[in-house]
Each structure stands twice: as structure tokens, then as C-alpha cells.
Amino acid sequence: MSCRFDVVTERTGLNSVKWDMAPKAYGCDDLIPMWVADMDFPPPDAVVEAVTKRAQLNFYGYEHLPESYVDSFCRWVEDRHHWAISRDWVTHSPGVVAGLSFAVQAFTRPGDQIVIQPPVYHPFFSVVERNNRVLVENELVVENGQYQIDFGHLEEAFAAGARAMIFCSPHNPVGRVWAKEELEQLAELVCRYDVLVLADEIWSDLTLPGHEHLSLAALGEDIASRCITFMAPSKTFNVAGFHLSNLVIPSQELRETYCQFLQRLSWGLTNTFAVQGAQAAYLYGAEWLDELRGYLKGNVEYTMGELAKRIPRIKVIPPEGTYLLWLDCRELPIPPAELNSFLAKEAGVALNDGKMFGKNGLGFQRMNIACPRQTIEKALQRMEEALKGQQA
Ligand SMILES: Cc1ncc(COP(=O)(O)O)c(C=O)c1O
């Protein structure tokens, strides 16, 4: 039985980074873009209706972030993640990456060490390095068939003086939804060494059914006072173009520091359409989201099943969240440094090269499966065909 997510929608010509910039980025045409992390699905109808209705009101002057928006977000976090947050803790940024960069500038000093856990979302590297902070890499390790945090090495990094950590939860690109025990172990270290955590929880709503996200800051007051949690409607409802993200900062002192930083930037007002659309999403988007999560789970299972049949040398650890598959291509007969370009040019499939996510991403490709299943089928057929001619 087909559903709304099976419908293929034309997205070219909308200044889409994923669709319109792919030919230039990969140097070829006729690509199936499975790189940039947005979805080939329209957002919930309520979002489109809210934006349309607002557009017809004819006034587009300066707007502040209304309390009704913040309330809708707080209710969402409590309903979906069982974390009761106060309205006063919530502030915003024009995107999570921008917010991370603001936080790095507001809370740390040039030369400070900041921990990230590769393979990880590539802007984490640049947010640290472009702000002249020192990157400390605590690589994830694969143990018992799953990516895990290397707590021993993390403690060494904290003991050696790291001031802050950018924590990806759920984790892009490996798809981990961190378990309560792992979060508790992390919280214990963070509190013991008094580290500031920038918790990027942009994927929190997109766990696959059967996996529940828990916010690090929800574990207790001590850890909450050291956390800045980033959440957003962008990934959840496919509205990254709104450029509206939420920061949850329970500590009054940290909140004041962040607000002073925004004043120095002379930034703080919001976008008319983003506020209306995002509020509608938080108020009315829950059912759509649950349907989406079920569809994404089906896509994950379909893709893993087809890969096992068609290209068994590509291995995948089943993700627990996100709509990204982290393809282990190290057994393919193509040099890791050439594989991404080979897949684009010979198969017409645009994936993210694993090495973007850190040194331990070499030999991997990231595949975005948030698209109608028939698009995945076409991509896998193309990949199988292109790889057939390659000798082992
Ligand atoms: C972990 C993570 N953080 C942030 C972002 C992007 O956030 P924004 O578009 O709000 O800057 C992404 C996008 O894929 C992501 O995976």
C-alpha cells in the first residue's frame, strides 16, 4: 500500500543545495542526490497552511520570537522526550551550526581545547578550528558490532584540560541513539572535570521506532547546568530553510553570557515565516512525524536488505536514529579516495564521502535514505550495475 512518502516530488529549480548544487559539487549531471541531510518529502500540511496563511496577511515587518512559539517547543520537548523545560531556558539561533559557533565564541577562548567524536558531522571540525580553538578528537570505537564512546580516552582528554565538548546525540553519521547508561557515564565525567557540553540534539525527534532519545541535560541539575542543548524543527519537519533553531540553557549564568554575545552580534529577531511554520509543526506535526519514522524504518530495512543481495561487500551497522546510512565500503575493489567520485560519475549517485567526517571515515560513504523508496531502488540498481564491471 502506498503512502504520502512514496510520492516523488520534483525539487530542482528551488535553489535546493541537495538538488541544484549536486552537479557542480560532483562534476556531473543526472545524479540521484543522497548527500545533504534534508528529505525529499514535503513538511506536514499544517506547516504549509500556516506559512501560506501568514503570507496572505501582507505585513512582513520586524518580528520577535513570540512566547506562543516557545511554549509550543517546550510542550513538544516534554511530550516527545519527557524533559520538562522552563520557557526562560529557551533562546534561539539562525541554525544549529551557527549556534554552535556562537557558543564556542561566547563560552570558550582562543586556544581552548574542544572535544569532538569522529566520525562526526563535518562542521564540528570547522566550528572549532575556524574560531581558533584546538580540536581534540575522541574517536568513536566499534565494539560488539556497534559504535561506542571511548570513555577512557575521553577522560584523558578532559584530564589534559579540554574545556568543552561538542556532543552529537543522536550521532550523525553512525546513527547511534545513545543509551541512558552511556549518557550517565558521560555526565559523570563532564561534571567531575567541569566541562561545558554543547549537545547537538538536532536529530532527537528522528529516532527509528523502538529507540528513544534522552537528552543529556535531562539527567539531573548538575549536568544540566553544564549543558547547552541544541534542537530544531529543521531536520524533524524538513524545514532547514527556515533557519530557526532552539537552544535550551538551564543555567542562568550561561544564558546571560549567550544573550550578551547575541547583543554583540546585533542579532536576535526572527523570520516571520519560520516562526509560523515551526509553531504549526510543533503543535500539529506529531502524527506526521510518527508516520515518517515508520517509513524511514522501512527504508532502512529495504536498503540494508537490497545491499546484502546486490552489493554484499558493502556492510552497514543498523542505525538507531537519523535517516543516514553509514556504508562500510572497505571491501569494495575501488580505492577509498576514488570511491565517492566513482559512484557519482559511473553510477550517478551522490553520496557523502566518509572522510569528510574524520580520518576514521575513510572507506565509508554516507547515504541519505529520506526519499521515496523507488528513488532508493533506482540508486541501488545504478550502484550495482556500476560496480559489476569492477574486479575484486
Ligand atoms: C548533527 C547536525 N547538526 C547540525 C546540522 C545542521 O543544522 P543547521 O542546518 O541548523 O545549521 C546537521 C545537518 O545535517 C547535523 O547533522
Ligand as a Chemical Component Dictionary entry (heavy atoms), coordinates in Angstrom:
data_LIG
# 
_chem_comp.id                   LIG 
_chem_comp.type                 NON-POLYMER 
_chem_comp.pdbx_formal_charge   0 
_chem_comp.three_letter_code    LIG 
# 
loop_
_chem_comp_atom.comp_id 
_chem_comp_atom.atom_id 
_chem_comp_atom.alt_atom_id 
_chem_comp_atom.type_symbol 
_chem_comp_atom.charge 
_chem_comp_atom.model_Cartn_x 
_chem_comp_atom.model_Cartn_y 
_chem_comp_atom.model_Cartn_z 
_chem_comp_atom.pdbx_ordinal 
LIG C1 C1 C 0 24.438 16.943 13.813 1  
LIG C2 C2 C 0 23.970 18.081 12.962 2  
LIG N1 N1 N 0 23.971 19.327 13.453 3  
LIG C3 C3 C 0 23.562 20.380 12.727 4  
LIG C4 C4 C 0 23.107 20.205 11.430 5  
LIG C5 C5 C 0 22.702 21.388 10.613 6  
LIG O1 O1 O 0 21.996 22.284 11.369 7  
LIG P1 P1 P 0 21.607 23.716 10.781 8  
LIG O2 O2 O 0 21.150 23.497 9.380  9  
LIG O3 O3 O 0 20.513 24.149 11.689 10 
LIG O4 O4 O 0 22.812 24.554 10.875 11 
LIG C6 C6 C 0 23.086 18.931 10.880 12 
LIG C7 C7 C 0 22.656 18.733 9.495  13 
LIG O5 O5 O 0 22.769 17.689 8.930  14 
LIG C8 C8 C 0 23.523 17.844 11.652 15 
LIG O6 O6 O 0 23.527 16.599 11.180 16 
# 
loop_
_chem_comp_bond.comp_id 
_chem_comp_bond.atom_id_1 
_chem_comp_bond.atom_id_2 
_chem_comp_bond.value_order 
_chem_comp_bond.pdbx_ordinal 
LIG C1 C2 SING 1  
LIG C2 N1 SING 2  
LIG C2 C8 DOUB 3  
LIG N1 C3 DOUB 4  
LIG C3 C4 SING 5  
LIG C4 C5 SING 6  
LIG C4 C6 DOUB 7  
LIG C5 O1 SING 8  
LIG O1 P1 SING 9  
LIG P1 O2 DOUB 10 
LIG P1 O3 SING 11 
LIG P1 O4 SING 12 
LIG C6 C7 SING 13 
LIG C6 C8 SING 14 
LIG C7 O5 DOUB 15 
LIG C8 O6 SING 16 
# 
